[in-house]
């Protein structure tokens, strides 16, 4: 597939016969954690959806306990692969099977300058330099909104860093929203303009994002 480079295969789990070390054993254990202790979700709509699907909901604790059968049913209904595209609409990342891709990760609340002995909060100039560096490194497949700029109101912090990533990089973007409302605005930021190439307007995504509550 154009633009997607092959990666070496590395196994981090033993064969299926290996007690507790197999891929299946690892998945089974993680599915158990979804039920006990469960997951904390600070979004009433998400708790409603899970409750309607069969999860046990504790409203006072914002806790959802998801039975294994429900989790496996959801996994079975999810796509087995998806792609991310660059700003020109070309495939750059394909998440499927054993393919491995690299991005810078997230998220630094403070940074340490070269030669400094104490850290400091990052600002816009730091974020721009970071994105430009990630954009220029060939082994990095996608950039990420890895810094939280402290020189803008925090109410727009997640949207601002996505804007900067889209402004200064052409690679796919890995990001996250600090709230549910921000996620919908991010979707609009990523919506292609009528002047975009036809292939880019055909529902192709440049960004992988998730909504999470920032502490």
Secondary structure, DSSP 4 states (H G I P E B T S, - for coil): -TTPPP------SB-TTSTTTBHHHHHHHHHHHHHTT-EE---HHHHHHHHHHT-EEETTTTEEE--HHHHHHHHHHS-SEEEEE-TTS-EEEEEETT----B--S-BSEE--TT-SS-EE--HHHHHHHHHHHHH-TT--EEE--B--SSS-GGGHHHHHHHHHHHH--SEEEEEESSHHHHHHHHHHTSPPTTS-TTTSSS--SEEEEE----
